[in-house]
Amino acid sequence: MSSLDVALGDALKTQGIGGAALLDAVTGLSYGELGDVSGSQDACEIADIARTRLHQAGAEGDLESVIVTTATRHLVTLQVSRTGDPLLLCATVDRNRTNITWALRDLARHADDLLR
C-alpha cells in the first residue's frame, strides 16, 4: 500500500467523510482515490470558476478551499500547495454525520500528510 493510499485512508477515518481523492489542479488527473468520490470529477472546474469569480470581485491571494453543499452532503475541495502545479484534495462529507468545521480541520491536517 502506498503512502498516498495510507494518507487518503486516514482521511476516511474522520467521522462523516465517505471518500477522498487527490487530483492535479490543472489537468484533473487523479493520483489516488478511496471511497465515494462521485463529484470530485468536477472539482477542478468548480475550483477554477471560484478562483476566476473571486479575482473578478477583487479578492487577492490563492484559493484555499471550495465547499459545495447539497441537501445530503458537502463536496470539499482544498488546495494543496507544492512545487509545481498545485494539487486538490477532494472529499465527500455526509452532512448528517459530521460538523463541517471539524471535517475541514481534519482534512487540512491530512492534506499536509499527503506530500510526505
Secondary structure, DSSP 8 states (H G I E B T S, - for coil): --HHHHHHHHHHTSTTEEEEEEEETTT--EEEEEE--TTGGGHHHHHHHHHHHHHHTT--S---EEEEE-SSEEEEEEEE--SSS-EEEEEEEETTT--HHHHHHHHHHHHHHHT-
